[in-house]
């Protein structure tokens, strides 16, 4: 077992993420129990199958179809500790093949961009977030837009009320002073109050801001307690998300 981090600078103060490299698959119940015991936003399990690595992500609330920071952490472990000659790794996932390229100290992930549909801002959204969004969009998740990053940074949402709103996760975002955008991601439906750095969330957030700012590349900051910077580039209907990583810990686990 190893923990990786999606980070701005190589310190242990940013996002922690657990990954496991397996010779063969554990049963799903065991993987779920390990995930619950870890109690992090996602636990990733990977097994090499041919030239690819089969990759699955679990939250404490169940398996999920796309996760960015766990993919980045898995790629970091594979490239630095399993197959150290690799510069590219392909993961076979529920969201299709996801390719991660190592470019100097950055790990670039090639992810699908979600198609966003504008939806009505409701009183339920305002009540759940404690502030009224200026706009809202639906992909897999709900994306709520604000005009001031302080609102996003200071937000203390009602998690029980978020559970009653459509969308698997709920992301809030605003233009940033130092970066193109600032965001936070909440996932109480998956038993995750706040995702430290959400890659799949930026498959919603990045396309919105790229269109809004008329840019093909942006720098995004996730303003969670740990925080994390993502470098986002548009590539057709795909988004390339890049971040840095560092090893946080190595450990053995006992399955009883």
C-alpha positions in Angstrom: 0.0 0.0 0.0 1.3 3.5 -0.8 -0.2 6.9 -0.4 0.4 9.5 -3.2 -0.4 13.2 -3.3 -1.7 15.6 -5.9 0.3 18.7 -4.9 1.5 22.1 -5.9 4.9 21.6 -4.3 6.4 18.3 -3.1 5.5 18.4 0.6 3.1 16.2 2.6 0.7 19.0 3.4 -1.5 18.5 0.3 -3.9 15.8 -0.9 -3.3 12.3 0.4 -4.5 9.4 -1.6 -4.2 5.7 -1.1 -3.4 3.3 -3.9 -2.8 -0.4 -4.0 -0.9 -2.4 -6.7 -2.2 -6.0 -6.7 -1.1 -9.2 -8.5 -4.8 -10.3 -8.7 -8.1 -8.8 -7.8 -9.5 -9.0 -4.3 -13.2 -9.6 -4.1 -15.4 -6.5 -4.2 -16.5 -6.7 -0.5 -12.9 -6.8 0.6 -12.0 -3.8 -1.5 -15.0 -1.9 -0.1 -14.0 -2.8 3.5 -10.4 -1.6 2.9 -11.8 1.6 1.5 -14.0 2.2 4.5 -11.1 1.5 6.8 -8.9 4.0 4.9 -11.6 6.6 5.2 -10.2 8.8 2.4 -12.1 10.3 -0.4 -11.0 7.5 -2.8 -9.0 4.3 -2.6 -7.7 3.0 -6.0 -7.0 -0.6 -6.8 -5.0 -1.6 -9.9 -4.0 -4.9 -11.5 -1.8 -5.2 -14.6 -3.6 -6.9 -17.4 -1.6 -7.2 -20.6 -0.1 -3.8 -21.5 -2.6 -1.9 -19.4 -3.5 -1.5 -15.8 -7.1 -2.2 -14.8 -8.1 0.5 -12.4 -11.1 0.8 -10.1 -11.9 3.6 -7.6 -13.9 3.2 -4.4 -15.3 5.9 -2.1 -16.5 5.1 1.4 -20.0 5.2 -0.2 -19.3 2.8 -3.1 -17.5 2.4 -6.4 -17.2 5.5 -8.7 -16.8 5.8 -12.4 -14.1 8.5 -12.6 -11.5 9.9 -10.2 -8.6 12.1 -11.0 -6.3 12.4 -8.0 -6.4 8.6 -7.4 -5.5 8.1 -11.0 -2.6 10.5 -10.8 -1.4 8.9 -7.5 -1.6 5.4 -9.1 0.4 6.5 -12.1 3.0 8.0 -9.8 3.4 4.7 -7.9 3.5 2.6 -11.1 6.1 4.8 -12.8 8.3 5.4 -9.8 8.1 2.1 -7.9 6.7 -0.7 -10.2 7.8 0.0 -13.7 10.4 2.7 -13.4 11.2 2.9 -17.1 7.6 3.9 -18.0 6.9 7.5 -19.1 3.3 6.6 -20.1 0.7 4.3 -18.4 -2.7 3.4 -19.7 -5.5 2.6 -17.2 -8.5 0.5 -18.3 -11.4 2.0 -16.3 -15.2 2.4 -16.2 -14.6 5.6 -18.2 -12.6 3.9 -20.9 -8.8 4.1 -21.3 -7.2 6.9 -19.3 -3.6 7.7 -20.3 -1.2 9.4 -17.9 2.1 10.9 -19.3 5.0 11.9 -17.1 6.4 15.2 -18.3 9.3 16.3 -16.1 7.8 16.8 -12.6 4.2 16.8 -13.9 1.8 13.9 -14.5 -0.6 14.7 -17.3 -4.0 12.8 -17.3 -6.2 12.6 -20.4 -9.8 12.6 -19.3 -13.2 13.0 -20.9 -14.9 16.4 -20.5 -18.5 16.3 -19.3 -21.2 17.9 -21.4 -22.7 20.7 -19.3 -26.4 21.6 -19.4 -27.5 24.8 -17.7 -30.2 24.3 -15.1 -32.3 26.6 -13.0 -30.8 27.9 -9.8 -33.2 26.7 -7.1 -33.8 27.7 -3.5 -32.7 24.2 -2.5 -29.2 25.0 -3.9 -29.1 28.3 -2.0 -30.2 26.7 1.2 -27.7 23.8 0.9 -24.8 26.1 0.1 -25.7 29.1 2.2 -25.2 31.4 -0.8 -27.1 31.9 -4.1 -25.2 30.7 -7.2 -25.2 33.1 -10.2 -25.6 30.0 -12.4 -25.8 26.2 -12.3 -24.9 23.4 -14.7 -25.4 19.7 -14.7 -23.1 17.0 -16.0 -22.6 13.9 -14.0 -22.4 16.3 -11.1 -23.9 19.7 -10.2 -21.7 22.7 -10.9 -22.6 26.0 -9.1 -21.0 29.2 -10.2 -20.3 32.2 -7.9 -18.7 35.6 -8.7 -16.5 35.9 -5.7 -13.8 33.3 -4.6 -14.2 34.4 -1.0 -17.7 32.9 -1.0 -16.3 29.6 -2.3 -13.4 29.6 0.2 -15.6 30.5 3.2 -18.6 28.2 2.3 -19.9 25.9 5.0 -22.6 23.9 3.2 -25.3 21.7 4.8 -24.3 18.2 3.7 -27.8 16.7 4.5 -29.3 19.3 2.1 -26.7 18.6 -0.6 -27.9 14.9 -0.5 -31.3 16.1 -1.6 -30.0 17.9 -4.7 -29.5 16.3 -8.1 -26.0 15.3 -9.2 -23.6 12.8 -7.8 -21.1 15.4 -6.5 -21.6 19.1 -6.0 -18.9 21.5 -7.1 -18.7 25.3 -6.4 -16.4 27.6 -8.3 -15.6 31.2 -8.9 -13.0 33.2 -10.8 -9.7 33.3 -8.9 -7.3 36.2 -8.1 -4.1 34.2 -8.5 -5.5 31.4 -10.7 -8.1 31.3 -13.4 -10.6 29.7 -11.1 -11.0 28.4 -7.5 -13.3 25.6 -6.6 -14.4 23.1 -3.9 -16.1 19.7 -4.3 -18.6 18.0 -1.9 -19.7 14.4 -2.1 -21.9 13.5 0.9 -23.8 11.0 -1.2 -20.5 9.0 -1.3 -19.8 9.5 2.4 -17.2 12.0 1.5 -17.8 15.5 3.0 -15.2 17.3 0.8 -12.9 15.9 -1.8 -9.5 17.5 -1.3 -8.7 17.7 -5.1 -11.3 16.4 -7.5 -10.0 15.5 -11.0 -13.5 14.4 -12.2 -14.9 17.6 -10.8 -12.5 19.5 -13.1 -13.9 17.6 -16.0 -16.9 19.9 -15.3 -15.1 23.0 -13.9 -12.3 23.3 -16.5 -14.6 23.2 -19.6 -16.9 25.8 -18.0 -14.1 28.3 -17.4 -12.3 27.6 -20.7 -15.5 28.5 -22.5 -16.2 31.5 -20.2 -12.6 32.9 -20.4 -12.1 31.9 -24.1 -9.0 30.0 -23.2 -7.7 26.5 -24.2 -5.6 26.3 -21.0 -6.3 27.4 -17.4 -4.7 27.0 -14.0 -7.3 25.9 -11.4 -7.0 25.8 -7.6 -9.0 23.5 -5.4 -9.5 25.4 -2.1 -10.0 22.5 0.3 -8.1 22.3 3.6 -5.2 20.5 1.9 -5.6 22.3 -1.4 -4.1 21.5 -4.8 -3.3 23.1 -8.2 -4.4 21.6 -11.5 -3.1 22.6 -15.0 -5.9 22.1 -17.4 -5.8 22.0 -21.2 -8.6 21.5 -23.7 -8.0 18.8 -26.4 -11.2 18.4 -28.4 -13.8 16.7 -26.2 -11.1 15.7 -23.7 -9.4 17.6 -20.9 -5.8 17.1 -19.9 -5.2 17.6 -16.2 -1.7 17.9 -14.9 -0.4 17.9 -11.4 2.7 17.1 -9.3 3.0 14.1 -6.9 5.2 12.9 -4.1 5.3 9.8 -1.9 3.7 10.3 1.5 4.0 6.8 3.0 4.4 3.1 2.4 2.8 0.4 4.6 1.5 -3.1 4.8 -2.1 -4.0 5.5 -3.4 -7.1 7.1 -6.6 -8.6 5.7 -8.3 -10.7 8.4 
